[in-house]
Amino acid sequence: MTPGEGTPDTRRPAGRAELHADEPGQTEAVLERLGRARLITFGNTTVSLAHEALITA
């Protein structure tokens, strides 16, 4: 997510390859947890916020 300067922030699908953590397996663990909480949704190769309200929450 890239905050806009002077424009409202919006959600966009992110490729799984864009998401990485410092330790192996950490990214998948976080994505799984967020998915179970229904805060994100999964596409074949992408991840999206479930709702734009999560950007400002």
PyMOL commands that set and color helices and strands:
alter all, ss='L'
color gray80, all
select helices_A, chain A and resi 16-18+26-36+53-56
alter helices_A, ss='H'
color red, helices_A
select strands_A, chain A and resi 14-15+40-42+46-49
alter strands_A, ss='S'
color yellow, strands_A
deselect
rebuild
show_as cartoon
